[in-house]
Amino acid sequence: MVSSRMISPVAVSGMAVAAANGRKAGRREVTAESNAVKRAHELRALGLKPADIGKMIGSSRATVYRYLSMGSGELA
């Protein structure tokens, strides 16, 4: 975690304004209910390799492995 002493005062005030307007700093959270995660599980169930899945969904192979580790992969 980054210490607040390492962040410039301008950045801190900008983040405060954004938070006041309902915005959140940082990366968006990816959950098991995400479309990309569901699609990765579907494609893996069809027997595709993680590298091929990554090309199809526009993510890296490492990200595909992370998606596949989310949830059980059981689809409704």
C-alpha positions in Angstrom: 0.0 0.0 0.0 1.2 3.5 -0.8 1.8 5.8 2.0 -0.1 9.1 1.9 3.3 10.9 2.3 4.3 9.5 -1.1 1.3 10.9 -2.9 1.4 14.5 -4.1 -1.0 17.0 -2.4 -2.6 17.7 -5.8 -3.3 14.0 -6.3 -4.7 13.7 -2.8 -7.0 16.6 -3.3 -8.1 15.2 -6.7 -8.9 11.9 -5.1 -10.9 13.6 -2.4 -13.0 15.5 -5.0 -13.5 12.3 -6.9 -14.6 10.5 -3.7 -17.0 13.3 -2.9 -18.6 12.8 -6.4 -19.0 9.1 -5.8 -15.9 7.9 -7.8 -13.4 5.4 -6.5 -9.6 5.4 -7.3 -7.9 2.3 -8.4 -8.6 -0.7 -10.6 -12.1 -2.0 -11.1 -12.9 -5.1 -9.1 -13.4 -8.3 -11.1 -15.7 -10.8 -9.6 -16.7 -14.3 -10.4 -20.0 -12.9 -11.9 -18.0 -10.8 -14.5 -18.8 -11.6 -18.1 -15.1 -12.2 -18.9 -14.8 -14.7 -16.0 -17.9 -16.5 -17.1 -16.7 -16.6 -20.7 -13.3 -18.0 -19.7 -15.0 -20.8 -17.8 -17.3 -21.6 -20.7 -14.4 -21.7 -23.2 -12.3 -23.9 -20.8 -15.2 -26.3 -20.5 -15.1 -26.6 -24.3 -11.5 -27.7 -24.0 -9.7 -24.6 -25.1 -6.2 -23.8 -23.8 -5.7 -20.7 -21.5 -3.6 -18.9 -24.2 -6.4 -19.4 -26.8 -9.0 -18.2 -24.3 -6.9 -15.1 -23.6 -6.8 -14.3 -27.3 -10.6 -14.7 -27.6 -11.5 -12.6 -24.6 -8.7 -10.0 -25.0 -6.7 -10.9 -21.9 -3.4 -12.3 -21.1 -2.8 -16.0 -20.3 -2.0 -15.1 -16.7 -5.3 -13.2 -16.4 -7.2 -16.2 -17.8 -5.6 -18.4 -15.1 -6.7 -15.9 -12.5 -10.2 -15.9 -13.9 -10.3 -19.7 -13.9 -9.3 -19.8 -10.3 -12.4 -17.6 -9.4 -15.4 -19.7 -8.7 -15.9 -23.4 -9.4 -16.6 -23.0 -13.1 -20.0 -24.5 -12.7 -22.4 -22.7 -15.0 -26.1 -22.5 -14.6 
